[in-house]
Amino acid sequence: MENIKEKAEYCLNCKMKPCSIKGCPMQTKIPEFITEVKNRNYKEAYKILQENNICSYICSIVCPQEEQCEGSCVRGVKSNPTNIGILEKSVNEWAIENNYEYEIKKESSNGKKVGIIGSGPAGIECAVELLKNGYEVDIYEKDSIPGGILVYGIPDFRLSKDKVENVVNKIKNLGANFITNKELGKDFTLNEISQKYDAVFLAVGAAKSSTYKLSEKDLKNVYKSDVFLRAYSEKKFIKELGTVVVIGGGNVAMDSARCAIRMGAKKVKILYRRDKEHMPAREVELEEAIEDGVEFKELTRVVSANENNGEIFSVNCINTRIVEGKAVDVIGAEEYEEEANTVVFAIGLKPDRTLIESQGIELDDWGYIKIDENGKTNLENVYAGGDNTESKSTVCRALAAGKKAAVGIMNNTKIGKAFIV
């Protein structure tokens, strides 16, 4: 930990705390926990992190600190920012190595019960805040293993599943009741669930992958990123991938490409219409994909696919250029072919509009759930949060949405004192 203490000493302990207030969606007490690291009081540092965020360890691994907390670090204005992510990860690893557990305090039962639909980051955090304040909580999960995107959307080489299981077990110990293999719209309706609880929190995430048509014919080997990542996570490897083309440039595209390599692809290429400078993927994810052998073709737009009996053998592409931050086709450029046997779309996820509207919930013009400042939807006592309510959701932002909804629920049900974010 001596090396970590040196990194901690780099922190200026700013009074304004932009890393916490502006940068961190969960408003983690960053200077405070770093001060404890400086003083070698790792137990207190761990306590500060866990009191605020039960998923602290997970966030230290998968969250884009360079955009969030480290992106707001005062040190970063003229030099390099404090390594907040590394410090947070190190404190959590110290706790594991020293078998130290922080016991979450819980108030006595207040007689109120909340149903949470979805056990991803937003659902997890909402449950924790409610449980701590004396609420009973049922969490409905469509899959057999709780965790949502943490289990099925982030590959194990980025986030080992034991870390997610550890969080789930902590929530169970707090009293949460997980009801698995129950899916909204198939096994129950929102109206049915609402009758059983004082409030409902909808945390089903963005479940629909964006795609576009590559051919007028049905193609056998085109996958949406969520389906592709799930196949890897469930160890149901897709065989005979051949040369894989991943369309997209975000973290999901990097994950899909790296999963393709691990599933035995002959070659994996990421084709992206912008250049690397405008690629939304984290730099570390880009570097690790390159290390794994992923090839990149930037400023390339995939137009269509060439097939034989429904099986792709190549894709047609056109060169693009960046104009005012947008990718546009190069004027006069001719299409060219890129070898491809499998195509994976990784160009974004959106909520399942049909499902959500069928439950009576209003959506905005972009297809996301409308919520107020407390996370409440148009339906009485129904709240929502996470990437079903915003397009730029990260794990940490989803956690913050869950906490906001929990505060809204607690204020609305008027149990005890008022709860303020």
C-alpha positions in Angstrom: 0.0 0.0 0.0 3.0 2.3 0.1 2.7 3.0 -3.6 -1.0 3.8 -3.1 -0.2 6.2 -0.2 2.0 8.1 -2.6 -0.8 8.4 -5.1 -3.1 9.6 -2.2 -0.6 12.3 -1.2 -1.0 13.8 -4.7 -4.6 14.8 -3.8 -5.0 18.5 -2.8 -8.0 17.8 -0.6 -9.9 20.6 -2.3 -12.5 22.4 -0.3 -14.8 22.7 -3.3 -14.5 19.0 -4.0 -15.3 19.1 -7.8 -14.4 15.4 -8.1 -17.3 14.5 -5.7 -19.9 17.1 -6.4 -19.4 17.7 -10.1 -17.7 14.5 -11.3 -19.1 11.6 -9.4 -22.8 10.8 -10.0 -22.9 9.1 -6.6 -21.1 12.1 -5.0 -18.7 9.8 -3.2 -16.7 11.6 -0.5 -13.5 11.4 -2.5 -11.2 13.7 -0.6 -12.4 12.2 2.7 -11.6 8.6 1.8 -8.3 9.7 0.2 -7.3 11.5 3.5 -7.9 8.2 5.4 -5.6 6.5 2.9 -2.9 9.1 3.5 -3.3 8.4 7.3 -3.1 4.6 6.6 -6.6 4.3 8.1 -7.8 1.9 5.4 -10.8 0.6 7.5 -12.2 4.1 7.6 -11.5 4.7 3.9 -13.4 1.5 3.1 -16.2 2.5 5.4 -16.6 5.9 3.7 -16.8 4.2 0.3 -19.2 1.4 1.3 -21.6 3.7 3.2 -22.1 5.7 0.0 -21.9 3.0 -2.6 -22.2 -0.8 -2.1 -20.9 -1.2 -5.7 -17.8 0.9 -5.0 -15.4 -2.0 -6.1 -17.4 -2.5 -9.3 -17.3 1.2 -10.1 -13.6 1.4 -9.6 -13.2 -1.2 -12.3 -15.8 -0.3 -15.0 -16.6 3.4 -14.6 -15.0 6.0 -16.8 -13.2 7.9 -14.1 -11.4 10.0 -16.7 -14.8 11.5 -17.6 -16.3 11.6 -14.2 -14.3 12.1 -10.9 -10.8 12.3 -12.4 -12.2 14.5 -15.2 -13.2 17.1 -12.6 -10.0 16.8 -10.6 -8.3 20.2 -10.0 -4.9 18.6 -10.5 -5.9 17.7 -14.0 -6.2 21.3 -15.2 -2.5 21.8 -15.5 -1.2 18.3 -14.9 -2.4 14.7 -14.4 -5.4 14.1 -12.2 -5.3 12.2 -9.0 -5.6 8.4 -9.7 -9.0 8.2 -7.9 -10.1 5.0 -9.6 -6.9 3.2 -8.6 -7.2 4.4 -5.0 -10.8 3.3 -4.8 -9.9 -0.1 -6.2 -6.9 -0.5 -3.9 -9.0 0.2 -0.8 -11.6 -2.4 -1.8 -8.9 -4.9 -2.5 -7.2 -4.2 0.8 -10.6 -5.0 2.5 -10.8 -8.4 0.7 -7.2 -9.3 1.4 -7.7 -8.5 5.1 -11.1 -10.1 5.4 -12.6 -6.8 6.5 -16.3 -6.3 6.1 -18.3 -3.1 6.7 -21.6 -3.9 8.3 -24.4 -1.9 6.8 -26.7 -0.5 9.5 -30.4 -1.0 9.0 -33.4 0.7 10.7 -36.3 -1.3 12.1 -39.2 -2.1 9.8 -41.6 0.7 8.9 -44.3 -1.5 7.5 -43.9 -0.3 3.9 -43.0 -2.5 1.0 -41.5 -1.7 -2.4 -41.3 -3.8 -5.6 -38.2 -3.3 -7.8 -38.3 -4.6 -11.4 -34.7 -5.3 -12.6 -31.6 -6.2 -10.6 -29.0 -4.2 -12.5 -27.1 -1.2 -10.9 -30.2 1.1 -10.6 -32.3 -1.6 -9.0 -29.5 -2.7 -6.6 -28.9 0.8 -5.3 -32.6 1.6 -4.9 -33.0 -1.6 -2.9 -30.0 -0.8 -0.6 -31.3 2.7 0.3 -34.8 1.4 1.0 -33.6 -1.6 3.0 -31.3 0.6 5.1 -34.3 2.8 6.0 -36.7 0.0 7.1 -38.5 -0.9 3.9 -39.2 -4.4 2.7 -38.1 -5.0 -0.8 -38.9 -7.6 -3.5 -36.6 -7.5 -6.6 -38.0 -9.1 -9.8 -35.4 -10.3 -12.3 -36.1 -11.9 -15.7 -33.0 -14.0 -15.6 -31.9 -16.8 -13.2 -29.0 -14.8 -11.8 -29.4 -11.3 -10.4 -27.2 -8.5 -11.5 -28.5 -7.4 -14.9 -25.9 -5.8 -17.1 -23.2 -6.5 -14.6 -23.7 -10.2 -15.2 -24.9 -10.5 -18.8 -23.5 -7.3 -20.4 -20.0 -6.8 -19.0 -17.7 -9.8 -19.8 -15.9 -11.6 -17.0 -12.5 -10.5 -18.3 -13.5 -7.0 -17.4 -15.6 -7.7 -14.3 -15.4 -11.0 -12.6 -18.8 -12.3 -11.6 -17.8 -13.0 -8.0 -17.7 -9.3 -7.4 -21.3 -9.0 -8.5 -22.3 -12.1 -6.5 -20.7 -10.5 -3.4 -22.9 -7.4 -3.8 -26.0 -9.5 -4.3 -25.3 -11.5 -1.2 -24.9 -8.3 0.8 -28.3 -7.1 -0.3 -29.8 -10.5 0.5 -28.3 -10.2 4.0 -30.0 -6.8 4.3 -33.3 -8.6 3.7 -34.0 -8.2 0.0 -36.1 -11.0 -1.6 -35.0 -11.8 -5.1 -37.7 -13.3 -7.4 -35.9 -14.6 -10.5 -37.1 -15.8 -13.8 -40.0 -13.4 -13.7 -40.2 -10.9 -16.7 -42.3 -7.8 -17.0 -44.9 -8.1 -19.8 -44.7 -11.9 -19.8 -45.1 -13.1 -16.3 -46.8 -10.1 -14.8 -47.9 -6.5 -15.6 -47.0 -3.3 -14.0 -50.6 -2.8 -12.9 -50.6 -6.2 -11.1 -47.3 -5.4 -9.3 -48.5 -1.9 -8.3 -51.4 -3.4 -6.4 -49.1 -5.3 -4.1 -46.7 -2.5 -3.1 -46.5 1.0 -1.7 -44.3 1.9 -4.6 -42.6 0.3 -7.6 -39.2 1.1 -9.1 -38.8 0.2 -12.8 -35.1 -0.6 -13.6 -35.4 -2.8 -16.6 -32.6 -0.9 -18.5 -32.2 -0.4 -22.2 -33.0 -3.8 -23.7 -33.2 -3.1 -27.4 -30.0 -3.0 -29.6 -29.9 -0.5 -32.4 -29.3 -1.9 -35.9 -29.9 -1.2 -39.5 -30.7 -3.3 -42.6 -27.7 -4.7 -44.4 -29.6 -6.7 -47.0 -33.1 -7.3 -48.3 -32.6 -11.0 -47.6 -32.5 -12.7 -44.2 -29.0 -13.0 -42.9 -28.0 -15.9 -40.6 -24.9 -14.5 -39.0 -25.8 -11.0 -37.9 -26.0 -10.4 -34.1 -27.1 -7.6 -31.8 -24.4 -6.8 -29.2 -26.6 -7.8 -26.2 -27.3 -11.2 -27.7 -23.6 -11.7 -28.6 -22.4 -10.7 -25.1 -25.0 -12.9 -23.4 -23.8 -15.9 -25.5 -20.3 -15.3 -24.2 -21.4 -14.7 -20.6 -23.5 -17.9 -20.5 -20.7 -19.9 -22.1 -22.9 -20.6 -25.1 -20.2 -19.8 -27.6 -21.2 -19.1 -31.1 -19.4 -21.5 -33.4 -17.6 -20.9 -36.8 -17.6 -17.1 -36.5 -14.9 -16.8 -39.1 -14.0 -13.1 -39.7 -16.0 -10.9 -37.4 -16.9 -7.3 -38.2 -18.1 -5.2 -35.2 -19.9 -2.0 -36.1 -19.5 0.6 -33.5 -16.9 2.4 -31.4 -18.0 2.4 -27.8 -17.1 0.2 -24.9 -19.8 -2.4 -25.9 -18.1 -2.6 -29.3 -14.7 -3.3 -27.6 -16.4 -5.9 -25.4 -18.1 -7.6 -28.3 -14.8 -7.7 -30.3 -12.9 -9.2 -27.4 -15.6 -11.7 -26.8 -15.4 -12.8 -30.4 -11.7 -13.5 -30.1 -12.4 -15.6 -27.0 -15.1 -17.5 -28.8 -12.7 -18.5 -31.5 -13.1 -16.0 -34.3 -10.5 -16.2 -37.1 -10.1 -12.4 -37.2 -11.9 -9.5 -35.6 -12.3 -6.0 -37.0 -14.0 -3.0 -35.6 -15.3 -0.8 -38.4 -16.2 2.7 -37.1 -17.5 5.7 -39.0 -15.5 8.2 -36.9 -11.8 8.3 -36.1 -10.2 7.1 -32.9 -10.2 10.6 -31.5 -13.9 10.7 -31.7 -14.4 7.1 -30.5 -16.6 7.0 -27.4 -14.8 3.9 -26.0 -12.5 4.5 -23.0 -8.9 4.6 -23.9 -8.1 1.7 -21.7 -10.7 -0.4 -23.4 -9.4 0.5 -26.8 -5.8 -0.4 -25.8 -6.9 -3.7 -24.3 -8.8 -4.6 -27.5 -5.7 -3.9 -29.5 -3.6 -6.0 -27.2 -6.1 -8.9 -27.7 -5.6 -8.6 -31.5 -8.6 -6.6 -32.6 -8.0 -4.7 -35.8 -9.4 -1.2 -36.4 -10.6 0.5 -39.5 -11.7 4.0 -38.6 -13.5 6.5 -40.8 -15.4 3.5 -42.3 -19.1 3.1 -42.7 -20.6 -0.3 -43.4 -23.3 0.2 -46.1 -24.5 -3.3 -46.8 -23.6 -7.0 -46.8 -22.9 -9.5 -49.5 -24.3 -13.0 -48.9 -24.6 -16.5 -50.3 -27.7 -18.5 -49.2 -28.1 -16.1 -46.3 -24.5 -16.4 -45.1 -22.3 -13.2 -45.2 -19.0 -13.4 -47.0 -18.2 -9.6 -47.1 -19.6 -6.2 -46.3 -19.6 -3.1 -48.5 -18.0 0.0 -47.0 -17.5 3.6 -47.8 -14.9 6.0 -46.4 -16.0 8.9 -44.2 -14.6 12.1 -42.8 -15.3 14.2 -39.8 -17.1 17.5 -40.4 -17.9 19.5 -37.2 -17.8 16.4 -35.1 -20.0 14.4 -37.4 -19.1 11.6 -39.7 -20.1 12.2 -43.4 -19.3 10.1 -46.5 -16.4 11.3 -48.5 -17.8 13.0 -51.6 -17.1 10.9 -54.7 -15.8 7.9 -52.7 -16.5 4.5 -54.1 -17.7 1.5 -52.0 -15.2 -1.2 -51.3 -15.5 -4.7 -49.7 -14.2 -6.0 -46.4 -14.1 -9.7 -45.7 -16.8 -10.7 -43.1 -18.5 -13.8 -42.1 -20.2 -12.5 -38.9 -21.5 -9.0 -38.2 -22.1 -7.6 -34.7 -24.1 -4.4 -34.2 -22.8 -2.4 -31.3 -24.2 1.1 -32.0 -26.3 1.6 -28.9 -29.1 0.4 -26.8 -32.6 1.8 -26.2 -35.5 0.9 -23.9 -38.1 -1.5 -25.2 -40.7 1.0 -26.3 -43.4 -1.5 -27.0 -43.1 -3.1 -23.6 -42.9 0.1 -21.6 -45.8 1.9 -23.4 -47.9 -1.3 -23.0 -47.6 -0.8 -19.2 -49.0 2.7 -19.5 -45.8 4.6 -19.0 -45.1 7.8 -21.0 -41.9 8.1 -23.0 -40.1 11.2 -24.4 -39.4 11.9 -28.0 -36.2 9.8 -27.9 -37.9 6.7 -26.5 -36.8 7.1 -22.9 -39.1 7.0 -19.8 -40.3 10.5 -18.7 -39.5 11.1 -15.0 -39.5 14.1 -12.7 -36.8 15.4 -10.4 -37.6 12.5 -8.0 -37.5 9.8 -10.6 -41.3 9.5 -10.7 -43.1 8.5 -13.9 -46.6 9.5 -15.0 -48.1 6.6 -13.0 -48.9 6.9 -9.3 -46.2 5.5 -7.1 -44.2 4.2 -10.0 -40.6 5.4 -10.4 -37.9 4.6 -13.0 -34.2 5.2 -13.4 -31.0 4.0 -15.2 -30.5 3.7 -18.9 -34.2 3.4 -19.5 -34.4 7.1 -18.7 -31.2 8.5 -20.3 -28.9 7.8 -23.2 -25.5 8.4 -21.5 -25.9 6.1 -18.6 -22.9 4.5 -16.9 -22.9 2.0 -14.0 -22.3 4.9 -11.6 -25.0 7.1 -13.2 -27.5 4.1 -13.0 -26.6 3.7 -9.3 -27.2 7.4 -8.7 -30.6 7.1 -10.5 -31.5 4.2 -8.1 -30.6 6.3 -5.1 -32.6 9.3 -6.4 -35.7 7.1 -6.9 -35.3 5.6 -3.4 -35.2 9.1 -1.9 -38.3 10.0 -3.9 -40.1 6.9 -2.7 -39.2 7.6 0.9 -40.4 11.2 0.7 -43.6 10.2 -1.0 -44.5 7.4 1.4 -43.8 9.8 4.3 -42.1 7.4 6.7 -40.2 9.1 9.5 -38.1 12.1 8.6 -37.8 13.7 5.2 -35.1 12.3 3.0 -33.0 14.8 0.9 -30.6 14.0 -1.8 
